[in-house]
Amino acid sequence: MLNYIGRRLLQLIPVLLGMTFIVFLIIRAIPGDPAQVILGQQATEAAVQALRESLGLDNPWYVQYVHYLGDLLRGDLGTSMRTREAISSEIWPYLAATIELAFCAMVLAIIIGVNAGIISAWFQNSWFDYTAMVLALIGVSMPIFWLGLMFQWGFSIQLDWLPTSGREDARNPVEPITHLYLIDTLVQGRFDQFVEVLKHLILPALALATIPMAIIARMTRSSMLEVMRSDYIRTARAKGQKTFLVVYKHALKNAIIPVLTVIGLQTGLLLGGAILTETIFSWPGVGRYIYDAIGFRDYPVIQAGILIIAFLFILINLIVDILYSFVDKRIKYN
């Protein structure tokens, strides 16, 4: 197992190198001069040229790329052109916000999606099965920006149950420790702030969870239907075992492998695809951080954000591969 993990980690190196090269070239193709954007349209040509030289933008692209790789090898993600701050020190609060949002969204998607798929498979062709699969099809097809706006209109404006945007109550801000606000409020014993943070989290997490929830439900149903036709499931039912044990102990254990694959892929996609949700709900996550950097042509921030998301995506899929061997003892990594 350790040898397998080591090989997979070594495989990350060429993947991440190739990704940095592609992203570096694509970002340089974005129209606009970063120096001009930073100084504004009223800046003189001499001032723009001086800033370009100080930022190293006057060098050929391959020289810039070599300098960029050299910084990465030293563990330096670079310096923001806009704020002149080290990216490694300023990106964590944004990344923590995205991780917290994506984690809560994935927990919702797994709990609801897996159980909806199991019940649909167990009661195949029932009213619940048809209703759940129609809702899953709608969930997959629903544009997330429209769904987020409808949630704001329904639960915030019409019912006034939940806040429309933000991550905390501006009148009672959280004192960050880890920048994972749910953890920080519990550590500090501020349960009133914990409730407020949870209220701000519900709508964006629910909007972000809709698509993976639908995909997980459909995959769980399909996988469970195949397993429940097996002889050992019919034998377990014939012996009079309780339905709960038959479904969750025997059937789900053997049907979970393809579901785990989907969960891993969807978790990675949530980290990279939360930008629409973060924009709609004014969530200060890494997606918004990269989005704002694109507007300012802040190349180092864009590159660092995409690099971190790509690394997390690959790492999550590695964790899923390792989980296979724990779920199914027949799978061995030699």
Secondary structure as the mmCIF struct_conf table of DSSP 4:
data_model
#
loop_
_struct_conf.conf_type_id
_struct_conf.id
_struct_conf.beg_label_comp_id
_struct_conf.beg_label_asym_id
_struct_conf.beg_label_seq_id
_struct_conf.end_label_comp_id
_struct_conf.end_label_asym_id
_struct_conf.end_label_seq_id
HELX_RH_AL_P HELX_RH_AL_P1 LEU A 2 ARG A 28
TURN_TY1_P TURN_TY1_P1 ALA A 29 ALA A 29
BEND BEND1 ILE A 30 GLY A 32
HELX_RH_AL_P HELX_RH_AL_P2 PRO A 34 LEU A 39
TURN_TY1_P TURN_TY1_P2 GLN A 41 GLN A 42
BEND BEND2 ALA A 43 ALA A 43
HELX_RH_AL_P HELX_RH_AL_P3 GLU A 45 LEU A 55
TURN_TY1_P TURN_TY1_P3 GLY A 56 ASP A 58
BEND BEND3 ASN A 59 ASN A 59
HELX_RH_AL_P HELX_RH_AL_P4 TRP A 61 LEU A 73
TURN_TY1_P TURN_TY1_P4 ARG A 74 GLY A 75
STRN STRN1 THR A 79 THR A 79
TURN_TY1_P TURN_TY1_P5 MET A 81 THR A 83
BEND BEND4 GLU A 85 GLU A 85
STRN STRN2 ALA A 86 ALA A 86
HELX_RH_AL_P HELX_RH_AL_P5 ILE A 87 GLU A 90
BEND BEND5 ILE A 91 ILE A 91
HELX_RH_AL_P HELX_RH_AL_P6 TRP A 92 TRP A 122
TURN_TY1_P TURN_TY1_P6 PHE A 123 ASN A 125
BEND BEND6 SER A 126 SER A 126
HELX_RH_AL_P HELX_RH_AL_P7 TRP A 127 SER A 141
BEND BEND7 MET A 142 MET A 142
HELX_RH_AL_P HELX_RH_AL_P8 ILE A 144 PHE A 151
HELX_RH_PI_P HELX_RH_PI_P1 GLN A 152 GLN A 158
BEND BEND8 LEU A 159 LEU A 159
BEND BEND9 LEU A 162 LEU A 162
BEND BEND10 THR A 164 SER A 165
BEND BEND11 ARG A 167 GLU A 168
TURN_TY1_P TURN_TY1_P7 ALA A 170 ARG A 171
BEND BEND12 ASN A 172 ASN A 172
BEND BEND13 ILE A 177 HIS A 179
HELX_RH_AL_P HELX_RH_AL_P9 TYR A 181 VAL A 187
TURN_TY1_P TURN_TY1_P8 GLN A 188 GLY A 189
HELX_RH_AL_P HELX_RH_AL_P10 PHE A 191 MET A 228
TURN_TY1_P TURN_TY1_P9 ARG A 229 ARG A 229
BEND BEND14 SER A 230 SER A 230
HELX_RH_AL_P HELX_RH_AL_P11 ASP A 231 ALA A 238
TURN_TY1_P TURN_TY1_P10 LYS A 239 GLY A 240
HELX_RH_AL_P HELX_RH_AL_P12 THR A 243 LEU A 245
HELX_RH_PI_P HELX_RH_PI_P2 VAL A 246 ALA A 251
HELX_RH_AL_P HELX_RH_AL_P13 LEU A 252 GLY A 273
TURN_TY1_P TURN_TY1_P11 ALA A 274 ALA A 274
HELX_RH_AL_P HELX_RH_AL_P14 ILE A 275 ILE A 280
TURN_TY1_P TURN_TY1_P12 PHE A 281 SER A 282
BEND BEND15 GLY A 285 GLY A 285
HELX_RH_AL_P HELX_RH_AL_P15 VAL A 286 GLY A 295
TURN_TY1_P TURN_TY1_P13 PHE A 296 ARG A 297
HELX_RH_AL_P HELX_RH_AL_P16 TYR A 299 VAL A 327
TURN_TY1_P TURN_TY1_P14 LYS A 329 ARG A 330
#
